[in-house]
């Protein structure tokens, strides 16, 4: 099956390899690119001593770009959304990594259950821009102090109409994978996509979470399926005929 992947280049290439291993043909169409703010990241680490929080592997990449100066912080507890991001944190050298299996709101609940690890020091949230608000709202509701360091931002990549036609319509894709609300907003906000929604009605729209699925335009919602848990492997399982899904 031809499967559209709209993730940034580095993440998209890793996803492509997983799709190929499952016998699918990935179609890469990056709609954003990550720009790391190493100065802000370094300053944020230097100004804090408590646990770290990340909601994306992109934050781990920003940390990794600091080089040797990161070593002084590898003993700090790190909380992550999802197993995959936690594994990247461990691979980067962090010795104490905890993760949720859900979104940012669930991570906030998970952190509250491990409050004894925080002491009296605020968390440092290594965030991106734009970002979902679930983690911040959850931490506020739990009364957990935190500081935000914007360690990276996602800048738009605008494909041409020719690129979009070649990716979507000349040889139709059977499915699209959506990993974030922002990514879905970028895709469905493209003028070319809006003008050709009727030609996408037979395409499966596979979403990592129910929040992401809310961005899909109404005429296409019959094609939505949501991963049973927000992990890439479960999302890809939806490509299988008997894959488990939460249908909207």
MOJOCOR-V846580 format. One record per run of one state. SS is the DSSP state (helix for helix, strand for strand, loop for the rest). FROM is the first residue (numbers start at 0). TO is the last residue. Records with the same first field share a line. If there is no record, write none. Layout:
# MOJOCOR-V846580
SS=FROM-TO, FROM-TO
This chain:
# MOJOCOR-V846580
loop=0-0, 5-7, 21-23, 28-30, 36-36, 46-50, 54-55, 64-65, 73-76, 81-81, 91-95, 100-102, 113-113, 117-121, 129-132, 142-144, 156-159, 170-173, 178-179, 188-189, 195-195, 200-202, 207-208, 213-216, 226-230, 237-244, 246-247
strand=1-4, 24-27, 31-35, 51-53, 77-80, 96-99, 122-128, 145-155, 174-177, 203-206, 223-225, 245-245
helix=8-20, 37-45, 56-63, 66-72, 82-90, 103-112, 114-116, 133-141, 160-169, 180-187, 190-194, 196-199, 209-212, 217-222, 231-236
